[in-house]
Amino acid sequence: MTVGYKSHTIYVVNQEENETLGRGVFYSKDDGKTWSPSQLNGLPQTAARTIVAHPTDENMVGISTAEGVFISRDNGNTFERFTRKIDTTTFMFQEKSVVFAAVENDQSILIKQSLDTKHEEVLAVPPLDEKDHIMYITSNPANDKEIVIVTMNGDIFMTKNNGESWTKLAAKGKI
């Protein structure tokens, strides 16, 4: 499930049919009173990893896969590849960019990519244990240079300067 920070559009992945929803991806623009199915056209036939709503654009949603990040500008009905083909573990929207984590040559990488120009900026990644990868990303909506990442091993890092320096907040889940 994901919700736009300011748009309040809710997206949910429903894996088991219930009284309200069938199986699939659905969205609501009225706080869950009504739900519409997303058609998911253009997504590759591979497992979805992360679904993320844009913070302000009520129609924009993205899904990360082993083939990259795919973005829809029509509530998940039609998707287009946004990133290059890369094994993407997670991502998040900022107002004007996408920040995504991926695995390349068995190493975690972190990239900020402009929604308008698609220009990529590679951000430094803090030192991670061998075979540890970034599994969650979030940022401060008031300051997009403040980013927090969480790894598979439960390490949590924060940067206030787009990855120039990182502070470790938790090690293996312990603060």
Stockholm file with secondary structure:
# STOCKHOLM 1.0

chainA/1-175         MTVGYKSHTIYVVNQEENETLGRGVFYSKDDGKTWSPSQLNGLPQTAARTIVAHPTDENMVGISTAEGVFISRDNGNTFERFTRKIDTTTFMFQEKSVVFAAVENDQSILIKQSLDTKHEEVLAVPPLDEKDHIMYITSNPANDKEIVIVTMNGDIFMTKNNGESWTKLAAKGKI
#=GR chainA/1-175 SS CEECTTTCCEEEEECSCCSSCCSEEEEESSTTSSCEECCCBTCCSSCEEEEEECSSCTTCEEEEETTEEEEESSTTSBEEECSCSCEEEEEEECSSEEEEEEEETTEEEEEEEETTTCCEEEECCCCCCTTCCEEEEEEETTEEEEEEEEETTSCEEEESSTTSSCEEEEBTTBC
#=GC SS_cons         CEECTTTCCEEEEECSCCSSCCSEEEEESSTTSSCEECCCBTCCSSCEEEEEECSSCTTCEEEEETTEEEEESSTTSBEEECSCSCEEEEEEECSSEEEEEEEETTEEEEEEEETTTCCEEEECCCCCCTTCCEEEEEEETTEEEEEEEEETTSCEEEESSTTSSCEEEEBTTBC
//
